[in-house]
Amino acid sequence: MSDENAVKMTTMNYDKDRPTAENPVKIEDLSLRDGHQSLFATRGRTEDMIPVAEMMDEVGFWAMEVWGGATFDTMHRFLNEDPWERIRTLKRYIKKTPFSMLLRAQNLVGYRNYADDVARAFVERTAENGMDIFRTFDALNDYRNIETVVPVIKASGKHFQGCICYTMTEPRMGGEVYNIDYFVNKAKALEDMGADSICIKDMAGLIAPYDAYAIVKALKENVKPPIHLHSHFTSGMSPMSHLKAIEAGVDIIDTCMSPYAYRTSHAALEPLVMTLLGTNRDTGFDIKQLAAINEKFEKEIMPKYRHLLDDTKMSIIDINVLLHQTPGGMLSNLVNQLREMDALDKIDEVYAELPRVRKDLGQIPLVTPTSQIVGIQTVNNVLFDDENERYKMITAQVKDLCYGLYGKTAVPINPEVQKKALKGYERGEEPITCRPAEVLEPELAKAKSETEGLAVDLDDVLIYALYPVTGKKFLNWKYGKEQPPPEVRPRTLEDAKAELELLKKAKAGQLVEKSTKAAPPKGENLRTFNVFVDDDFFEVGVESLDGAPMINYVQPMAGAMPAPAMPAAARAAAPAQAPAAAPAAAKAAPPAEAAPAPAAVEGTPLNAPMPGLIIKYEKNVGDAINEGETVVILEAMKMENALPAPASGTIKAINYSSGDSVAKGDVLCVIG
């Protein structure tokens, strides 16, 4: 290590006389946002943050990221929690440490660009509710998309952190697009916009240690704001990249508390604290204090979320991310989507198709929402394309991207894909070149009108404006107009412990307590059968105490419901004999109450090609429709798919409503 790069060491007893570092590395903790978003699908609840909040406030973090990203969506959709209330609640416990959030530029905390009036109102309300640092990024690094929110952040007296989304087109940094000059120029642009700090946002763990050194060194030489490195652990490189960035003079590093670290999350804080102990970059943190926080996490909080952790992968790193560049959270979503569609065997085809789709769509960085846009389109291509046609089912978001609604891509979009995506596109078939939000009509007044009598303040209105379908459903839960379903209720520690105990019993073969009674002697009426289950079989002894065993087949009476089919295993066990006469009918049990099924209607069905959420129907019962016209908008993994009519005719039946969840194969409507 050269003198220029060396981290100075001193020799002394650190426990008794630990010196203050000359230039301590500042740390932002991500446990309460990106940590649980990366590891267990953003399902962390506010009630599970409160037990550690005051302890974490004493550590000395530069900031704590507690909000933004996917939290706003997940809280109202899956946890029945008001996103705004989380900021206010945590502020009562965390009083010293600034709050940080992840803001997706004009996407805010959603998956599309919102109108300027919504963007301004959202930032104003976020600042008013207690946010201090706005980590602001645009998925395409098109800073026209942050022109609306930055003045509001600054006017609110808050910290504007501008981000450069890190990505590559080569195995390492370089090539014609994403090279040192690209990142330096982006940093200069952010400085010109008034950035209080600049973050290198490495959302997939792609930045190699020596590239981290080169970029940080170049940025420190060319811009004045502090430099912040955010790098996920996914590839396993981030701890090494952190050290090289520290050598190059990085100001702030992102980490997580160890229970929320590694895999697709971030490197753990504690090893970094010990690594820098006694150097001129020493964090100054108390490792014993961190250990006490971790103990509370491990014993009181993490057990509730164990069921959400991915235990299917032995390794804690995914080196394949260096090939497809897709963030870990997006990969787990893709796997779940394929599993629900009974197509998990296609995962290797998805990995192979991802780079092709990304190239077709302008070699865009893969971060929300572009990672979802590329990922879902890739799945659609793998499942629905054939040898004669690619891009048979194009999502609404890909069409928006090709039109320019997300901004300018690093390289031009494949013109053939762009032309196909924009054929019949409602906004026009020629892409725009202006700032995307300039073509969006104001949305806030409409949202206020549509939530009249339901929303009680602007915060409620913004929940609906960002998420009209799920937001309205949440507001109905919030104000007692609808009963929340059981799945959105919190799990208790007792629930988690009981489930773990049940799992231990299952693994030990103790789910059914073994009888302590002595087995009776085998009698002359014992019969032995082979019972086949899939590719296995079991020899079973059956003895009737009243004589030789007999199996009767009950014949259905005329006009009655047919008897249920005998299971395969039972058929294998049954001796071959002629059917016996039916015994006298016992008193019939009342029939089980079945869920209402759609009425049978003759015609051509439109089946759901994948599981998802009904956004809206474009047609009503009785409307005429031509083959290929859009019938329904289906949201799958937060991307919208316009499902075309499979035939021309008239809509005879619509079987679902906006906000309903559907499974693959469900009949959405019938055309006759």
N, C-alpha and C positions, 0 to 999 in steps of 0.2 A: 504494500500500500504506500503510495507516494506521500511526501510530507503535505502536499496540497490537499490530499483527500483524507488524510488520517484523522480519526476522531481521537482527540487527546485523552489520555488516561492519567489518573492520579492514584497513588497507592495509599490506602488508609483503611481503617476499620469503618465500613459503611454504616453498620448498625449504630455505632456510637457517634460518628462525626461525619455525616454525609455532606459533601460540599454542594452548594448551589451551582448548577451548570452555567457555563458562559452563555450558551445559546440553546436552551432546552427545546426539544421537539414538542410541539403542541399536538394534542391528541383529540380527535372528535370520536366519540363513542356512537356506534350505530346499532347497538343491541336492540333498542326499543323501536326500531323501524326496519332497517335493511336486514338485521340479523334474523328476526323471525319471519320477515318476508321471504328471505332466501331459503331458510331451513324448514319452516312449517307453514307455508302458504299464507303468510300475513295474518294468521289466526290469533296472534297474541292479544289478549284482552286488557283493557285499562286496569281492571281490578288486580291483575297479576303484575302490573308495573309498580303499583303503589307500595308494596312491601319493600322494594329496593330503592325507591326513588330518592328518599332522603340520604341514604347511604351513598348513592352514586353522586349526589350533589356535592358531597364532601371530597371527592377524589381529586378534583382540580382539572377536569376536562376543559378544553377550549370551547367545546359545545357538545350538546347531546342531540342527535337526530331522533326525533320522536314522532314525526308526522310526514305526510306527503306520500309520494309514490303510490303504491297500491293500497295504503291504509284507508283512504277515504272510501274507496270502492268496497273493500272487504268488510269494513266496519258496518256500513249500513246494509250491505247485502247479506252477509253471512253471520254477523255477530249481534245484530239488532242493537248496535251502539250508535249514538250520535257522534260523528267525527269531530264536530266542533267542541263537544264537551270534553274530549280527551285533552285538548290543549289546556282548557281552563282548569281541569282537574289536576293535571300534572304540575301546573304552575303553582298550585297550593303547596306542593311538596318539594319542588325543585326551584329554589329561589335565587341561587347564586349563579348557576350554570346557564348560559344562553341556550335557547331552543333553536334547532335547525330543522328545515324541511326540504324535501325534494320537490321542486316545481318543474313541470314538463312544459315550460314556455307557454305558448298559446294553447297547448293541450291541457294546461293546468294540472289536474290530477285525473284526467280522463284519457280517452284514446283517439280524440279528434281535435282539430282546432275549433275553439269556441269564439264567438263574436267578441269584439273589443269591449262592449259594455259588460258582458259577463266576466271577462278577464280582469277588468279594472275592479269590479265589485268584489270578486273573489280575493284578490290580493289585499284590498282594503280591509275586508272582514277577517282575513287570516292574521294580518298585523294587529288589528284591534283585539282579536281573541288571545294574543300573546306570543306570536311567532317573532323571532329576532333575526334569524339568518335565512335568507331565501337562496338555496342552492338551485340555480336556474340553468336548465340545459335545453337544447333543441336536438331532437333525434338526428337531424340532417346537418347539424352545425350551421344552420342557416339563421343568422342572428337577426334577420328581419322579423323572425317569429318571437323575439323577446323585446322588440321595440315598444310594445304596449305596456308590458308589466314592469319593466325596469323603472320608468319615471314614477310609478305608483309606489314601488318599493322604496325608492330614494325619498319621495315626498313624505312617506310614513316614518322616516328616520331610521330605517332598518338596513341591515347589511346585505348588499347584493353580491353574491358569489357567482361569477360566470363560469360555465363549464365548457370544456372541450371534450366531446365524446371520442374516446380512443378506439381506433380500429386500424386494420391493416389490409393490404392486398397481397403482401408477400409473407413468407414464413416469419420474417422479422420486419421491423419498421423500415420503410424505404419504398422504392418504386416511384412511379410517376405521380401518384396522388398523395398518399399518406406518409409524407416524409417530414424531416425536421422543419423545413420551410413552411409546410402546411400548418403545423402546430404553432410555430412562432407567429405566423400571420394571424391565426385565430386568436392567440393571446393578445396581440396588439389591438385587434378589433374590440375585444372585451375591455381592455384598458381604456380605449377611447370612449366606450359606453359608460365608463364610471365604475367598473368593477372594483369592489373593496378587497376581493381576493379572487384568485383564479384556480380552478380545480381541474386536474387531469382526471377525467371520469372513465376509468377502465372497468366497464360493467361485466366483462366476461373473463377477467384475469388473463389478458393477452400480453400485457407489457412485460418484456423480458428485463432482467436486472440492468444490463448495460444500456438498453434503450431508455430505461427509466432515468439512469444517470445522465445520458446525453440530452434528453428532453428537459429535465429539470435544470441542468446547467445552462442550456440555451435560453430557457425562459427567464431564469434569474439574471442573465446578462442583457435581456432585451426588454423586460417590462418591470415595473416597480411594485405592483401588488404582491402580497404573499402568495406563495405557490403551495397548493394542497394536492396530495395524491390519494386517490380513491381507487383501490384495486381489489377485486374479488379474489378469493383463494382458489377458485375452481381448477386452474391448471397446476396449482402447487407452487407457482413462482413468486407469489406476492411477498412473502417474508424476505426473500432475497432482494426483490425489487425495492422494498422499503429501505433496506440497508444502503443500497446503492443510491437511492434518492436522498437519503440523509447525508451521505457523503457529498452529494452534489449541492447540498444546501436547502433541501425542501423545508418548508416552514411547518406544515401540518400533515399528519398522517391519520387515516381512518382505520380503526380497529373495532373489534367486538370483544365483550367479555367472553371468556373461553367456552361457557356452555352454549353460546350463540355463535360460535366461530367455526371456521374450517368448512369443508365440503364446498357448497356453492356460495357460502357466506364470505366472511373476511378473515384475515389472519387474527389470531388472538392477541390481546393486549399484553398479557402477563409475560410471555417470553421476550417481547420487545422491551418491556420495562427492565427486565434483568439483563438483557443484552447491552443496554445503554447505561447501566448503573455505573456511576463514577466517571463517565466520560463528559466531554463538554456539551453533549446533546442529551444528557440525562433528563428524563421526564420529571423527576422529583416525586413520582407516585410511590405510595406505601404499599408494598406487595402484600403485607399482612391484611391491610384494609381491603384489597382486591380479593384476597382469599375468603374473607368473611362474606363479601357480597356473593361470590360464587357459591358458597355453601348454601346460602338462602335460595339462590336460583336452582341449584341441583335438588334440594330437598323439598321445597315448597311450590315451585313453579313449573319447572321442566317436566315433571312426571305427568302433568295434565296434557301435555302436547306430544308425548312419546308416540302416540298412535299416528301422528302426522309426519313423523320423520321417515325418510326413505331408507329402509334397511335392506333393500334389495341389492345394493352395490357394496362390495367388500372394500374397495379402495375409497379413500376420502378425496382423491383427486380424479379429474377427468381430463386426460391429456388430449382427448378428441376435440375438446373445445378449441384447440389451436388449428384444427382443420375446418370446422364449420362455424366457429366464432359466435355461436349462439349462447347467450347467458343461461346459467344453470336453471334458473326458475322457469325460463321458457322451455327448456328441454324437458323438465318434469311435466309441464303442461302438455307438451306434445305427446309424451308417453301416455299420460292419462287419457288424452283425447283418442289416441289410437286404440287403447285398451277398451274404452267404452264403445268403440265402433267395431270391435272384434277384428282389429287389423294390426295388432302389435307386431305381427310377423313382418310388417312393412317398414319397420323402423330403420333398417339399413338403407332402404330405398329413399327414405326421407332424408337421412344424412347425406346421401349422394346428390339428391336434388337441391338441397339447401343452397350450396354455393352457386348453382346455375340460376336459381330464382333471384338470389341477391344480385348477381351480375346483371341479369335482365332488368332489374329495378333500379339500376344506377349505382351499384356497389355501395349501398347505403350502410352506415353503421347499424349494428343490431342492438338496439336498446328500446325500451318501451316508448312509443308504440310500434316502431319499425320492426322490432324482433317478432312481435305478434303478426304484423302484416306479412312479413316474409315467411314466418313459420306456418301460419294457417294456409297461405297460398300454396306452400310446398306440400302440405298434407292433401289439399284438394287436388293438386296435380298428380300426386302418387295414386290417389284413390279413384279419380274420375277420368283422367286422360287415357287415351289409347294410342295405338301406333299411327293413327291418322290425324290426331289433333291434340295440341297442348293447350293449356289454360282454358279447359272447357267450362270450369266454374270459377269465375273471377269474383273475389270478394268486393264489397262496396269500398273498403278501404284501399285496395289496390287501384281501383278506378279513381278514387280521390287523389292518390299519390301520383298517378299518371297525368291527372289534370293539373297538378301543381298545388293542391290544397295543403300539402304538408311542407312545401318549400322546394328549393332547388337541390337536386341530387349532385353528388360529387362528380359523377360522369353521366352522360346522357342515358336515359332509359332506352332499352331496346325498342326501336321504332315500330316493329311489327307487333310486339306485346302492347305497346302504348296505343296503337291504332285499334287493336282488337278490344282493349279495355274501354276505350272511349266511344266505341260504336253505340249510338243511341243513348249516350250518357246525358243525364237530365240537364246538366249545366252547359253542355256544349261539347263538340268533338275536337276543338282546338285547345291545347293546354294554355294556361295563363303564365305570365312572366312577372306579374306584380306581387307585392306582399300578399300572402294567401288570405289573411283576414279581411282584406279590402273588398273581397267579393261576398263576404258573409253579412247577412242582414242582422240587425240588432235582435237579441233573443230575450233580454231580461224582462221587458214589459209583457211579452207573451207568457213567460214562465210565471210571472206574478198573477196574471189573469187565470191561468190554468190551475193554480194552486189556491185560488181564493176560497176561503172557508176551511182550508186544510193547513196551509203554512201560517205560522204565527209571527214570523220575523224573516228578515232577509237571509239569514243562515239557512232556514228551511227552504226558501225559494231556490237558493243556490244548489242545495242537494238535488232538487228536482231538475234544475236547469242542466246540471252536469249528467244526471242519470234519470231521465224521465220515467222509465218503466220501473226499475228497481227502487229509485228514489221515492216515487209515489207510494210504492208498496211499504217502504220503511216508514214514511210519514203516517200512514194509516196504522202501523204497529205502534208508533211513538205516541199517538194520541188516542189509542184505544178503539179505533174504528174497525180494526181487524185483529184477530188473535195471532200472535207470532207462532210459527210452527215449532215443534220440539227441537228440531236440528239447530236452531239459532240460539238455544239456551246454553249457558256456560256449563262446563264440566267441573265437578268438584274434585279436590284431592282424594276424597274417599272413593269417588267413581273410578279414578285412575288406579288407585291401589287395589280395588276390587277386581278390576279388569286384569291387572298384572298378576294378581294371585290366581285368577282363573287360567291365565296363560301358562303359569308355572305348573298348575295341576294338569293341564292338557298335555304339556311336554313330558310330564312324568307318568302319563297314563292313569291319572287319578281322578278324572272327571266323574266317573261312576264308582262309588264306594264299593269295594269288594265285599260280598256277603260273608258274614262270619258263621252262618249256619252250615252244618255238615251236609254234604251232598248225599241224597238217598241212594240206595243201591239201584243199579240199572235193571229194569224189568224186561219181560218178554215182549212188551208192546213198543219197545224202542225202535225207531226207524232212523236211518242215517241218510242225509241229503247233502249234495254239493250246492252251495250258494255262490253264484258267480257275480262279482262286482267289477265292472270294467274288465281289466286283464288279470284280475286276481280271483281266487275262489277260496271258500271256507267250507270245511266239513262240519255239518251241524247235526247234532242228535236231537230228535223230537220224540217225546213219549207222551201218549194220552193215558190219563189215569182211569178213563172210562172204557178202555178197549182200544182197538186198532184205530189209528188216526184216519180221518176222512176229510177231504176238502170238497166243499160244495160250490158249484157255480150258480149264482142267483140269476135267473133269467128275467130281464125287464118285462113288465107288463105292457100291453099295447097302450101307446100314448104317453108312456112314462119316459123320463130322461134316461138315456143309456147309462148302464153301469160304467164306472170308471175303469179304464184299462188296467189290467193287472201289471204291476211292475215287472221288469225283466227278471230281477232276482227271484221274485215269487214264482214266475212262470217256470224258471229253471228248477225250483225246489219242488214244484207240484208233481205228484205221481200221475201217470197217464191213466185216465179212467173216464168213463162216460159221465156226462153231467147228471146230477141227481135232481130229483124234484125239489122245487123251491120250498123252503119251510114256511110256516105261517108267518105272515108279515108282522113285524114288530111295529110298535107305535113310531111313526116317522118323526125324526128330529126336525125342528124348524130350520128351514134353509138359511145358510149364511148370507148375510146382506152383502151383495156384490156392488162394486163401484159401477155407476151407470156407464154403459158403453154407447158410443155414437150410434145413432140409428142407421140401419143398413140402407144405403142408397146406391142404386145402380149407376155406374159410370167409371171414369178413369180416376184412380186415386193419385194424389200427390203425397208421396211418402217422405218423411224426414230423412235426408241422406246421412245425418249425423245427429247426435244428441245436442240439445241447445235450448235457448230461451226464445219464445215468440216475441219479437219486437212489435210487429203490426202486420195486419193483412192489407194488401193494396186493393183487394176486391171484396165485394160483399156477396151474399147469397142472392142469386138472380142476375148478377152481372154477366155480360158476355165477355169472353176472353179468347185471345188467339194463342196458339201454341208458341211458347217462347216468351210470352209476356210474364212479367213478375207477378206472382200471386201473394207471396208472403216473405217477410224479412225475418230470417232466423239468425240469432246471435249464437256463435260457437266460439268459445274462448275469447270473448269480448270483440270478435270481429263479426261483421254483418255479412250474411250471404243472402242474395236476392234469388229466391227459388223460382224457376220458370215453370209455366204451365206445361204439362206433358202432352196436352192435346187441346184442340180448339173446342169451344162449346159454351156452356153456361155453368156457373158455379152452383152446384146442387146442394152442397153441404159444407160448412166450416166447423171443424170439430174442436178448436181451441180458441183461446182469447189472448190478448196482449198480456205478457207477464207469465204465461204458463210455461213450465218446463216440459220438454218432450224427449222421448228416447228415439234412437235410430229405428226407422221403420214405421213409426207412428203415422197414421193417415191424417194429414193436416187439412185436406179438403178433398172434395170429389167433384169432378167435372163431367157433365153429361150432355 
